[in-house]
């Protein structure tokens, strides 16, 4: 009998979370807690924009109270709203934001790197982002981004690690977004955590998804256009060198479209940087090679990095290539730098 009651309470808690997610969409809802008292049931709601939860003159919160009393049979429910001041340090808020960006067509690696950096700057001990689904092509894969220290098991994981999950519904299919955040170390653990450690990125899925992606990029470089005949010719030309037996024309075309979309996004986001570059070109002072920080140049998007290098009076492409290989090591940008060097 007691087991049945525990299951019912757990199921009601999950249903309440899903109910509030739907009702408070746009308010930055994160999580809720149920606190029972002798005379009432107190529901504590955590959200980024508490004003949208409360409503004008408390109208919205009264509607929620009535709906929850009817839907979940709570005894005299009382809703308390707490504001989340640091949204980048909240697992559920980050998961919701990532899913929203992916549904709008955002590139997976760009989204992952952006949010893991923002979480790092928010001051948490460690964080992990896991994005799984049909991210490109017909085969599913998993992209993982992490930094710092995150406990994965035991009582510490339950008490100190916050978890968030959201499903992004995109045209190729559903994409799951999992976020884990460790905000502080427990008092009994004496461990030095270097939060400034570099962000770690892993790709999982297939025998070697990253290596296969590199082979597909070389086939794209070989093909003059994306017609079926030309793709087939490029695959045959590279058959001995790359072992292209497991690569289909559809995968090549999907990868080309993904790269093309990424370039378009980068062009849109670099308008301000291009304006600044033009202003620097018209200025009296010129940047010398000794003042150039190639690590900083390659840390941005490919388009930004190319513009920055082309604006230098005498760019050292070999130094830029070394910096790129030590940091992001993007195949397309590396090939471009090798050609310039």
Secondary structure, 3 states (H helix, E strand, C coil): CHHHHHHHHHHHHHHHHHHHHHHCCCCCEEEEEEEECCCCEEEEEEECCHHHHHCHHHHHHHHHHHHHHHHHCCCCEEEEEEECCCHHHCHHHHHHHHHHHHHCCCCHHHHHHHHHHHHHHCCCCEEEEEEEECCCCCCCEEEEEEEECCCCCHHHHHHHEEEEEEEEECCCCEEEEEEEEECCCCCCCCCCCCCCCCCEEEEECCCCHHHHHHHHHHHHHHCCCCCHHHHHHHHHHCHHHHCHHHCCHHHHHHHHHHHHHHHHHHHHHCHHHHHHHHHHHHCCCCCCHHHCCHHHHHCCCHHHHHHHHHCCCCCCHHHHHHHHHHCCCCHHHHHHHHHHC
